[in-house]
């Protein structure tokens, strides 16, 4: 059995973000007259990148702009400005049809044809990123037009006065449609102060809130089967509750986070791709785990230390190991068109539909790394990098133990041989460091003037990951997986249990 161990680094958060950005800068379709990035990315049985008649220009540019510009603005990663320009052009093209909504072509040489409400989130993600990080007046004007249009053409519970196509999109629940867009609307409001954005976010939240009942139960009848829609709507509600200091809304989020969410996730934050009966129980989706991270960041900021512990474990034990770093196992490309050229290199740094144990979920013939997912995960990791170090006015707080340098603060994680956290800061300012719940001394540790050095022995613990058809035994050192049960899969992330 092949194990992908050599290039997995569970402490280099910024390095993972940088690598993901390179993937988003490498996947434009040279055979597309408009040069829009590919959506589909298959590596088995035959490597191929492909156009989507529903999600290419309506979905991918917004995700990639959100990821690239968050990486730059929140994690300090240099991005390719030409790639930003090309994704921006694709995003604006998607809004250039008869209505100010993200539309998609049926074929790569055709006109804009499809409106799927599932893509509204991605459109606002891209526009919000351009407004915030590039002060883009054209993006702001387009966001305002789109918000005004939706406000006049959508009403609760989920009625549109514009045609939705293709047919599959007509059957989507509110959670799978506009519910996902609440968070990006909050971002538009935060970046531009445009009050109708937050008003529309609240209208949608009021319509979707019963999908997340006070007891946190999992209501499959209204949530739908697409897990990323569930988690992105949950993260959206968290961002709205955070922005409006709405304790009741945050309580709803907290209840689902602690209850219903466990129907679709495991102890490492891995989340199943779909709840459709008979679907693969081991096929996950990286950006659903990213949504859980973003939700946990908000709950942790509002006083829940277990949510912060959850965030660090998800990133260290699942997201970073699941990044596509070793591409040596991907077959060579035929090279007959751009979608089949140099696929392995272009996907280096992507995220996809991994199992908790590796890239190859048991029972699947196809392995994919669809290109919207890398944008979602990188945006979430950038939020973690930003939250890892916070200014207190008189010093700095270190919330997560990843190796990084930010705002004059340098963190070295305890995952080396010395099992010691070291934090230094320019000017010897006051420092506080949060140690996770597994530590012998969890909580915040402070010094009046840095540096700070904390010995933190990493305990070895055993976990049984709860899955639909099996439990999977894992061994951790702190939050880092050091071994996992061999379930007979190829392309494993971790050594087998002994």
C-alpha positions as CSV (number, residue, x, y, z in Angstrom):
1,X,0.0,0.0,0.0
2,X,1.3,3.4,-0.9
3,X,1.6,6.0,1.9
4,X,2.0,9.7,1.1
5,X,4.1,10.7,4.1
6,X,7.2,12.5,2.9
7,X,5.6,15.8,2.0
8,X,2.9,16.2,4.7
9,X,3.7,19.0,7.2
10,X,1.1,19.6,9.8
11,X,2.7,22.7,11.2
12,X,3.5,24.8,8.0
13,X,0.1,26.5,7.6
14,X,1.4,29.4,5.4
15,X,3.3,27.0,3.2
16,X,0.1,25.1,2.5
17,X,-1.7,28.3,1.7
18,X,1.0,29.4,-0.7
19,X,0.9,26.0,-2.5
20,X,-2.8,26.2,-2.8
21,X,-2.5,29.6,-4.4
22,X,-0.2,28.2,-7.0
23,X,-2.8,25.7,-8.0
24,X,-5.5,28.4,-8.4
25,X,-3.1,30.3,-10.6
26,X,-2.4,27.3,-12.9
27,X,-5.8,26.1,-14.1
28,X,-7.1,28.5,-16.7
29,X,-8.5,26.8,-19.8
30,X,-6.3,27.9,-22.8
31,X,-9.0,26.4,-25.1
32,X,-11.7,28.6,-23.6
33,X,-12.1,31.8,-25.7
34,X,-12.5,33.7,-22.4
35,X,-9.8,31.8,-20.5
36,X,-12.0,30.8,-17.6
37,X,-10.6,28.4,-15.1
38,X,-11.6,24.7,-15.2
39,X,-14.1,23.3,-12.7
40,X,-13.9,19.5,-12.9
41,X,-10.5,17.9,-12.1
42,X,-10.2,14.1,-12.4
43,X,-7.0,12.3,-11.8
44,X,-8.3,8.7,-12.0
45,X,-9.0,6.8,-14.2
46,X,-7.6,9.4,-16.7
47,X,-6.3,12.8,-15.7
48,X,-8.5,15.6,-17.1
49,X,-9.6,19.1,-16.3
50,X,-13.0,20.1,-17.7
51,X,-15.6,22.8,-18.2
52,X,-18.8,22.7,-16.3
53,X,-22.1,24.0,-17.9
54,X,-23.3,25.1,-14.5
55,X,-20.4,26.0,-12.3
56,X,-17.3,27.2,-14.3
57,X,-17.6,31.0,-14.6
58,X,-20.5,31.3,-12.2
59,X,-18.7,29.5,-9.4
60,X,-14.9,29.1,-9.7
61,X,-13.8,32.7,-10.1
62,X,-15.6,33.8,-7.0
63,X,-14.1,30.9,-4.9
64,X,-10.6,31.6,-6.3
65,X,-10.7,35.3,-5.7
66,X,-12.0,34.7,-2.2
67,X,-9.1,32.3,-1.6
68,X,-6.3,34.2,-3.4
69,X,-7.1,37.6,-1.9
70,X,-7.6,36.2,1.6
71,X,-4.3,34.4,1.3
72,X,-2.6,37.7,0.4
73,X,-4.5,40.0,2.9
74,X,-4.8,37.6,5.9
75,X,-1.8,35.3,5.5
76,X,0.7,37.6,3.7
77,X,1.2,35.2,0.8
78,X,2.2,36.9,-2.5
79,X,-0.2,36.1,-5.3
80,X,0.0,36.4,-9.1
81,X,-1.8,39.6,-10.0
82,X,-2.3,38.4,-13.6
83,X,-4.3,35.4,-12.1
84,X,-6.3,37.8,-10.0
85,X,-7.1,39.8,-13.1
86,X,-8.1,36.8,-15.1
87,X,-10.4,35.5,-12.4
88,X,-11.9,39.0,-12.0
89,X,-12.6,39.1,-15.8
90,X,-14.4,35.7,-15.6
91,X,-16.4,36.8,-12.6
92,X,-17.6,40.0,-14.2
93,X,-18.4,38.1,-17.4
94,X,-20.7,35.8,-15.4
95,X,-22.7,38.8,-14.3
96,X,-22.9,40.3,-17.9
97,X,-26.1,38.6,-18.9
98,X,-29.7,39.8,-18.9
99,X,-29.9,39.8,-15.0
100,X,-27.2,40.8,-12.5
101,X,-26.7,37.2,-11.2
102,X,-23.8,34.8,-11.7
103,X,-24.8,33.0,-14.9
104,X,-23.0,30.1,-16.8
105,X,-22.6,29.0,-20.4
106,X,-24.0,25.7,-21.5
107,X,-20.8,25.1,-23.6
108,X,-17.5,26.8,-23.6
109,X,-18.1,28.6,-26.9
110,X,-21.7,29.6,-26.1
111,X,-23.5,32.5,-24.5
112,X,-24.5,32.8,-20.8
113,X,-27.6,30.6,-20.3
114,X,-28.0,29.0,-16.8
115,X,-28.9,30.6,-13.5
116,X,-28.4,28.3,-10.6
117,X,-29.1,29.9,-7.2
118,X,-26.4,27.6,-5.7
119,X,-23.9,30.0,-7.3
120,X,-25.0,33.2,-5.7
121,X,-22.7,32.6,-2.7
122,X,-19.7,32.3,-5.0
123,X,-20.6,35.4,-6.9
124,X,-20.8,37.5,-3.8
125,X,-17.6,35.9,-2.4
126,X,-15.7,37.1,-5.4
127,X,-17.2,40.6,-5.4
128,X,-16.7,41.0,-1.7
129,X,-13.0,40.0,-2.0
130,X,-12.5,42.6,-4.8
131,X,-14.2,45.3,-2.8
132,X,-12.3,44.6,0.4
133,X,-8.8,43.8,-0.9
134,X,-8.7,45.8,-4.2
135,X,-11.2,48.7,-3.5
136,X,-12.8,47.7,-6.7
137,X,-15.5,50.2,-7.6
138,X,-16.9,48.2,-10.5
139,X,-17.2,45.1,-8.2
140,X,-19.1,47.3,-5.6
141,X,-21.5,48.7,-8.2
142,X,-22.2,45.2,-9.5
143,X,-22.7,43.9,-5.9
144,X,-25.2,46.7,-5.3
145,X,-27.1,45.9,-8.5
146,X,-27.2,42.2,-7.7
147,X,-28.4,42.8,-4.1
148,X,-31.1,45.2,-5.3
149,X,-32.2,42.7,-7.9
150,X,-32.4,39.7,-5.5
151,X,-34.2,41.8,-3.0
152,X,-36.9,42.5,-5.6
153,X,-37.0,39.0,-7.2
154,X,-36.8,36.7,-4.3
155,X,-39.1,36.2,-1.4
156,X,-39.4,33.8,1.5
157,X,-39.7,30.9,1.9
158,X,-37.8,30.5,-1.4
159,X,-39.6,31.9,-4.3
160,X,-37.8,33.4,-7.4
161,X,-39.4,35.4,-10.1
162,X,-36.6,34.6,-12.5
163,X,-36.2,31.2,-14.2
164,X,-33.8,28.7,-12.6
165,X,-31.9,26.2,-14.7
166,X,-30.9,23.5,-15.2
167,X,-33.6,21.3,-13.8
168,X,-31.5,20.0,-11.0
169,X,-31.2,23.5,-9.6
170,X,-35.0,23.9,-9.5
171,X,-35.2,21.3,-6.7
172,X,-32.6,22.7,-4.4
173,X,-33.5,23.6,-0.8
174,X,-33.0,27.1,0.5
175,X,-29.9,25.8,2.4
176,X,-28.5,24.7,-1.0
177,X,-29.3,28.0,-2.6
178,X,-29.4,31.5,-1.0
179,X,-28.8,30.2,2.5
180,X,-25.1,29.7,1.5
181,X,-24.9,33.4,0.4
182,X,-25.6,34.9,3.8
183,X,-21.9,35.0,4.8
184,X,-20.6,36.6,1.6
185,X,-23.4,39.3,1.9
186,X,-22.1,40.0,5.4
187,X,-18.6,40.4,3.8
188,X,-20.0,42.9,1.3
189,X,-21.5,44.9,4.2
190,X,-18.3,44.8,6.2
191,X,-16.2,45.9,3.3
192,X,-18.4,48.6,1.9
193,X,-21.0,49.5,4.6
194,X,-23.8,48.9,2.2
195,X,-26.8,48.4,4.5
196,X,-29.0,46.6,1.9
197,X,-26.4,43.8,2.0
198,X,-26.9,43.1,5.7
199,X,-30.7,43.5,5.3
200,X,-30.8,40.9,2.6
201,X,-28.6,38.6,4.7
202,X,-31.0,38.9,7.6
203,X,-34.1,38.3,5.4
204,X,-32.5,35.0,4.2
205,X,-31.4,34.0,7.7
206,X,-34.9,34.5,9.0
207,X,-36.2,32.2,6.2
208,X,-33.6,29.5,6.8
209,X,-33.2,29.5,10.6
210,X,-35.7,26.7,11.2
211,X,-33.4,24.4,9.4
212,X,-31.1,24.8,12.5
213,X,-33.5,24.3,15.4
214,X,-32.7,25.4,19.0
215,X,-31.9,21.8,20.1
216,X,-29.4,21.5,17.2
217,X,-31.1,18.5,15.6
218,X,-30.3,17.5,12.1
219,X,-33.3,18.2,9.9
220,X,-32.6,16.3,6.7
221,X,-36.0,17.3,5.2
222,X,-34.9,21.0,5.0
223,X,-31.1,20.8,5.0
224,X,-30.9,18.7,1.8
225,X,-28.1,16.2,1.1
226,X,-25.2,18.3,0.0
227,X,-23.0,18.6,3.0
228,X,-21.0,21.7,1.9
229,X,-24.2,23.6,1.5
230,X,-25.1,22.7,5.1
231,X,-21.8,23.7,6.5
232,X,-21.5,26.9,4.5
233,X,-24.9,28.0,5.6
234,X,-24.0,27.2,9.2
235,X,-20.8,29.3,8.8
236,X,-22.8,32.0,7.2
237,X,-25.2,32.2,10.1
238,X,-22.2,32.3,12.5
239,X,-20.8,35.3,10.6
240,X,-24.1,37.1,10.6
241,X,-24.5,36.4,14.4
242,X,-20.9,37.7,14.9
243,X,-21.4,40.8,12.8
244,X,-24.7,41.8,14.5
245,X,-23.8,40.6,18.0
246,X,-26.8,38.3,17.8
247,X,-26.5,36.0,20.8
248,X,-29.7,34.1,19.9
249,X,-28.4,33.3,16.4
250,X,-25.0,32.3,17.7
251,X,-26.8,30.0,20.2
252,X,-28.5,28.3,17.2
253,X,-25.1,27.8,15.5
254,X,-23.5,26.5,18.7
255,X,-26.4,24.0,19.2
256,X,-26.0,22.6,15.7
257,X,-22.2,22.6,16.0
258,X,-22.4,20.4,19.1
259,X,-25.3,18.1,17.9
260,X,-26.5,17.8,14.3
261,X,-23.2,18.5,12.7
262,X,-22.0,15.1,14.1
263,X,-24.3,13.4,11.6
264,X,-21.9,14.5,8.8
265,X,-18.5,14.9,10.4
266,X,-16.0,13.0,12.5
267,X,-13.6,13.8,15.3
268,X,-11.0,15.2,12.9
269,X,-13.4,17.5,11.2
270,X,-13.6,15.3,8.0
271,X,-17.1,15.7,6.6
272,X,-18.9,13.3,4.2
273,X,-19.6,14.8,0.8
274,X,-23.3,13.8,0.6
275,X,-26.0,12.2,2.7
276,X,-27.7,10.6,-0.3
277,X,-28.5,7.0,0.7
278,X,-26.0,4.6,-0.8
279,X,-23.3,7.2,-1.5
280,X,-19.7,6.5,-0.5
281,X,-19.4,6.8,3.3
282,X,-15.7,7.7,3.0
283,X,-15.8,10.3,0.3
284,X,-15.4,13.7,2.0
285,X,-15.2,17.3,0.7
286,X,-12.4,19.6,1.9
287,X,-14.3,22.9,1.9
288,X,-17.0,21.5,4.1
289,X,-14.2,20.9,6.7
290,X,-13.1,24.5,6.0
291,X,-16.6,25.8,6.8
292,X,-16.5,23.9,10.1
293,X,-13.2,25.6,10.8
294,X,-14.6,29.1,10.1
295,X,-17.6,28.4,12.3
296,X,-15.3,27.2,15.1
297,X,-13.2,30.3,14.8
298,X,-16.3,32.4,15.5
299,X,-17.5,30.3,18.4
300,X,-14.0,30.3,19.9
301,X,-13.8,34.1,19.6
302,X,-17.1,34.2,21.6
303,X,-15.6,32.2,24.5
304,X,-15.8,28.5,23.6
305,X,-12.3,27.1,24.1
306,X,-13.4,23.7,22.8
307,X,-14.1,25.2,19.5
308,X,-10.6,26.6,19.3
309,X,-9.3,23.1,20.1
310,X,-11.5,21.7,17.3
311,X,-10.1,24.2,14.8
312,X,-6.5,23.4,15.5
313,X,-7.2,19.6,15.3
314,X,-9.1,19.9,12.0
315,X,-6.4,21.9,10.3
316,X,-3.5,19.8,11.7
317,X,-5.0,16.3,11.5
318,X,-7.1,16.5,8.4
319,X,-6.9,19.6,6.1
320,X,-3.1,20.0,5.9
321,X,-2.5,16.2,5.4
322,X,-5.2,16.1,2.7
323,X,-3.6,18.7,0.5
324,X,-2.3,17.2,-2.8
325,X,1.4,17.5,-2.3
326,X,2.8,14.2,-3.8
327,X,1.6,14.0,-7.4
328,X,3.9,11.2,-8.5
329,X,1.1,8.7,-8.5
330,X,-1.0,10.6,-11.0
331,X,-0.7,9.1,-14.5
332,X,0.8,11.1,-17.3
333,X,-1.5,13.2,-19.5
334,X,-2.4,12.6,-23.1
335,X,-2.0,16.3,-24.0
336,X,-4.6,16.4,-26.8
337,X,-6.2,19.6,-25.4
338,X,-5.5,21.9,-22.5
339,X,-7.7,19.9,-20.2
340,X,-5.4,16.9,-20.6
341,X,-2.1,18.8,-20.5
342,X,0.2,18.7,-17.4
343,X,-2.7,17.9,-15.1
344,X,-0.6,16.6,-12.1
345,X,1.6,19.7,-11.9
346,X,-1.3,22.1,-12.2
347,X,-3.2,20.3,-9.4
348,X,-0.2,20.4,-7.0
349,X,-1.6,22.0,-3.9
350,X,-5.3,21.3,-4.5
351,X,-7.8,19.8,-2.2
352,X,-10.6,17.4,-3.1
353,X,-12.8,14.6,-1.8
354,X,-10.4,12.8,0.5
355,X,-11.3,10.2,3.1
356,X,-10.0,10.6,6.6
357,X,-7.2,8.2,5.8
358,X,-6.1,9.2,2.3
359,X,-6.8,10.4,-1.2
360,X,-8.5,7.2,-2.4
361,X,-11.8,6.5,-0.6
362,X,-12.6,2.8,-0.6
363,X,-15.0,1.7,-3.3
364,X,-14.6,4.6,-5.6
365,X,-13.3,4.2,-9.2
366,X,-12.8,8.0,-9.7
367,X,-10.6,10.4,-7.8
368,X,-11.3,14.1,-8.2
369,X,-9.9,17.4,-7.0
370,X,-12.6,19.8,-8.3
371,X,-11.1,23.3,-8.5
372,X,-13.7,25.2,-6.5
373,X,-12.6,23.2,-3.4
374,X,-9.1,24.6,-3.3
375,X,-10.4,28.1,-3.2
376,X,-12.7,27.3,-0.3
377,X,-10.1,25.5,1.8
378,X,-7.4,28.2,1.2
379,X,-9.8,30.9,2.3
380,X,-10.5,29.0,5.5
381,X,-6.8,28.4,6.2
382,X,-6.1,32.1,5.6
383,X,-8.7,32.9,8.3
384,X,-6.9,30.6,10.7
385,X,-3.6,32.3,9.9
386,X,-5.1,35.6,10.7
387,X,-6.7,34.4,13.9
388,X,-3.5,32.7,15.1
389,X,-2.0,36.1,16.2
390,X,-4.2,38.9,17.5
391,X,-3.2,42.4,18.7
392,X,-4.3,43.3,22.2
393,X,-3.2,47.0,22.0
394,X,-0.4,46.4,24.5
395,X,0.9,43.1,23.0
396,X,-0.2,40.0,21.2
397,X,-2.3,36.9,21.7
398,X,-1.2,33.6,20.1
399,X,-4.3,31.5,19.7
400,X,-3.0,28.6,17.5
401,X,0.3,26.8,17.5
402,X,1.4,26.8,13.9
403,X,4.8,27.8,12.6
404,X,4.3,31.3,11.3
405,X,5.5,34.9,11.5
406,X,2.9,37.6,11.6
407,X,2.7,41.3,12.7
408,X,6.2,41.1,14.2
409,X,5.3,37.9,16.2
410,X,7.2,34.6,15.4
411,X,5.7,31.3,16.5
412,X,7.4,28.0,16.7
413,X,5.1,25.1,17.3
414,X,5.7,22.3,19.9
415,X,5.7,19.6,17.3
416,X,9.5,19.3,17.0
417,X,11.8,17.3,19.2
418,X,11.7,19.7,22.1
419,X,7.9,19.8,22.5
420,X,8.3,23.5,23.3
421,X,6.2,26.5,22.1
422,X,8.4,29.5,21.5
423,X,7.0,33.0,20.8
424,X,9.1,36.1,20.1
425,X,7.8,39.6,19.3
426,X,9.5,42.8,18.2
427,X,10.0,45.2,21.0
428,X,9.5,42.7,23.9
429,X,5.8,43.4,24.1
430,X,3.4,41.6,26.4
431,X,2.4,38.1,25.1
432,X,-0.3,35.6,25.8
433,X,-0.2,32.0,24.4
434,X,-3.2,29.6,24.5
435,X,-2.4,26.0,25.0
436,X,-4.9,23.4,23.8
437,X,-7.1,21.2,25.9
438,X,-4.7,18.3,25.5
439,X,-2.0,20.2,27.3
440,X,-1.2,19.5,31.0
441,X,-1.7,23.3,31.5
442,X,-4.5,24.3,29.1
443,X,-5.6,27.9,28.7
444,X,-3.9,31.2,28.4
445,X,-0.3,31.8,29.6
446,X,1.1,35.4,29.8
447,X,4.3,37.3,30.2
448,X,4.6,41.0,30.6
449,X,7.4,41.2,28.1
450,X,8.3,38.6,25.5
451,X,9.7,36.2,24.5
452,X,7.8,33.3,26.0
453,X,8.9,29.7,26.1
454,X,6.5,26.9,27.2
455,X,7.4,23.3,27.5
456,X,4.3,21.3,26.4
457,X,4.7,17.6,26.3
458,X,2.6,16.2,23.6
459,X,0.4,13.3,24.9
460,X,-0.3,10.3,22.9
461,X,-4.1,9.6,22.6
462,X,-6.3,7.1,20.8
463,X,-9.4,8.0,18.9
464,X,-12.2,6.0,17.2
465,X,-13.4,8.1,14.3
466,X,-17.2,7.6,13.9
467,X,-18.3,6.8,10.4
468,X,-21.4,5.5,8.8
469,X,-20.2,2.0,8.0
470,X,-17.1,1.7,10.2
471,X,-15.1,3.2,13.0
472,X,-11.4,4.1,12.2
473,X,-8.8,3.8,14.9
474,X,-6.3,6.7,15.0
475,X,-3.3,7.6,17.2
476,X,-2.4,11.2,17.9
477,X,0.5,13.1,19.4
478,X,-1.1,16.3,20.6
479,X,-3.3,17.2,17.5
480,X,-1.0,15.5,15.0
481,X,-1.9,12.0,13.7
482,X,1.1,9.7,14.0
483,X,-0.7,6.5,12.9
484,X,-4.1,5.4,11.5
485,X,-5.7,2.0,11.1
486,X,-5.0,0.4,7.8
487,X,-8.4,-0.1,6.2
488,X,-7.0,-1.5,3.0
489,X,-6.8,1.8,1.1
490,X,-4.2,3.1,-1.2
491,X,-2.7,6.6,-1.1
492,X,-2.7,6.8,2.6
493,X,-1.8,10.0,4.6
494,X,-0.5,8.2,7.7
495,X,1.6,5.2,8.8
496,X,-0.5,2.1,9.7
497,X,-1.2,1.4,13.3
498,X,1.1,-1.2,14.9
